[in-house]
Amino acid sequence: MALWPAMAPADAGRGAASLPVMALQSDTLEGLRWQARPVVVLGEAALVADQIARMHAAAGALAEREVVLLTDGPGADALRLGTGLRVLLIGKDGGVKLDRDGPVTPDEITALIDTMPMRRREAD
């Protein structure tokens, strides 16, 4: 029988996935390089909330691919292109792998990640 830490989330022992959401700071992307695959979601609050909800619906698949969600913050100005929704997938190497002015499905994100050489090595 496994013993779980007292402070663990309620689903920690049952395989529930967590998909972190953080505000984009000036050093966030550099800090995540080689550690995670950021998905940056910028735009009007309602559009951002809808896109994040879509991502949370597939939290397990995205967490397995080491995705973290980044939203508006002090480091977002350089990435902003207006007021509409903008979604970027940034690879572990720091390169922009997807740049979309509009909603993206979690399946599009996972399919694109699965084509990346680094992800293929991780999956082996």
C-alpha positions as CSV (number, residue, x, y, z in Angstrom):
1,M,0.0,0.0,0.0
2,A,1.4,3.4,-1.0
3,L,1.6,6.2,1.5
4,W,1.0,9.7,0.1
5,P,2.3,12.9,1.6
6,A,-0.3,14.7,3.7
7,M,-0.1,17.8,1.5
8,A,-0.4,16.1,-1.8
9,P,-3.4,17.1,-4.0
10,A,-6.4,15.0,-3.7
11,D,-5.8,13.2,-7.1
12,A,-2.0,12.9,-6.7
13,G,-2.1,9.2,-6.4
14,R,-4.7,8.5,-9.1
15,G,-2.8,9.9,-12.1
16,A,-4.6,13.2,-12.4
17,A,-2.5,15.6,-14.4
18,S,-1.7,19.2,-13.5
19,L,-1.3,21.8,-16.2
20,P,0.5,24.8,-14.6
21,V,-0.6,28.3,-15.6
22,M,1.8,31.2,-15.0
23,A,2.0,34.8,-15.8
24,L,4.7,35.5,-18.4
25,Q,7.6,37.4,-16.7
26,S,10.6,38.8,-18.5
27,D,12.8,35.7,-17.7
28,T,10.1,33.0,-17.8
29,L,10.9,31.6,-21.3
30,E,14.6,31.5,-20.6
31,G,14.0,29.7,-17.3
32,L,11.8,27.1,-19.0
33,R,14.3,26.4,-21.8
34,W,15.2,22.7,-21.9
35,Q,12.7,22.1,-19.1
36,A,9.2,22.5,-20.6
37,R,7.2,23.4,-23.7
38,P,5.4,26.7,-23.0
39,V,2.1,27.5,-24.7
40,V,1.7,31.3,-24.5
41,V,-1.9,32.5,-24.6
42,L,-2.4,36.3,-25.0
43,G,-5.4,38.4,-25.8
44,E,-8.7,39.6,-24.4
45,A,-9.6,38.0,-21.1
46,A,-12.6,36.0,-22.3
47,L,-10.6,34.6,-25.3
48,V,-7.7,33.7,-23.1
49,A,-10.0,32.0,-20.5
50,D,-11.7,30.0,-23.3
51,Q,-8.3,28.8,-24.7
52,I,-7.0,27.9,-21.3
53,A,-10.2,25.9,-20.6
54,R,-9.7,24.0,-23.9
55,M,-6.1,23.2,-22.8
56,H,-7.3,22.0,-19.3
57,A,-9.7,19.6,-21.0
58,A,-6.6,17.7,-22.3
59,A,-4.4,18.4,-19.2
60,G,-3.1,14.8,-19.1
61,A,-1.9,14.6,-22.6
62,L,-0.3,18.1,-22.4
63,A,1.3,17.4,-19.0
64,E,2.8,14.2,-20.4
65,R,4.5,16.4,-23.1
66,E,5.7,18.8,-20.4
67,V,3.5,21.7,-21.5
68,V,3.1,24.8,-19.2
69,L,0.6,27.6,-20.0
70,L,1.8,31.2,-19.9
71,T,-0.6,34.1,-19.9
72,D,-0.3,37.9,-19.9
73,G,2.3,39.3,-17.6
74,P,5.2,41.8,-17.6
75,G,7.1,39.7,-20.1
76,A,4.4,39.5,-22.7
77,D,4.8,42.8,-24.5
78,A,7.3,41.6,-27.0
79,L,4.9,38.8,-28.1
80,R,1.7,40.8,-28.3
81,L,0.4,41.6,-31.8
82,G,-2.8,43.5,-30.9
83,T,-5.9,42.7,-28.9
84,G,-7.0,39.4,-30.5
85,L,-6.1,36.0,-29.3
86,R,-2.6,34.8,-30.0
87,V,-1.3,31.3,-29.1
88,L,2.3,30.3,-29.4
89,L,3.9,26.9,-28.8
90,I,7.6,27.3,-27.9
91,G,9.8,24.2,-28.0
92,K,12.2,23.2,-25.2
93,D,15.0,24.7,-27.4
94,G,13.3,28.1,-27.1
95,G,12.1,28.2,-30.8
96,V,8.6,29.2,-31.8
97,K,7.0,26.0,-33.2
98,L,3.4,27.4,-33.7
99,D,2.2,31.0,-33.9
100,R,-1.6,31.3,-34.3
101,D,-3.9,34.3,-34.3
102,G,-6.9,32.4,-33.0
103,P,-7.9,29.3,-31.0
104,V,-5.8,26.1,-31.1
105,T,-7.1,22.7,-30.1
106,P,-5.1,20.6,-27.7
107,D,-4.9,17.9,-30.4
108,E,-3.1,20.3,-32.7
109,I,-0.6,21.1,-29.9
110,T,0.0,17.4,-29.0
111,A,0.3,16.3,-32.6
112,L,2.8,19.0,-33.4
113,I,4.8,18.2,-30.3
114,D,4.8,14.5,-31.2
115,T,6.5,15.3,-34.5
116,M,9.5,17.0,-32.7
117,P,12.7,15.0,-32.6
118,M,13.2,15.7,-28.9
119,R,9.7,14.4,-28.0
120,R,10.4,11.3,-30.1
121,R,13.5,10.6,-28.0
122,E,11.6,11.2,-24.8
123,A,8.9,8.8,-25.8
124,D,11.3,6.0,-26.5
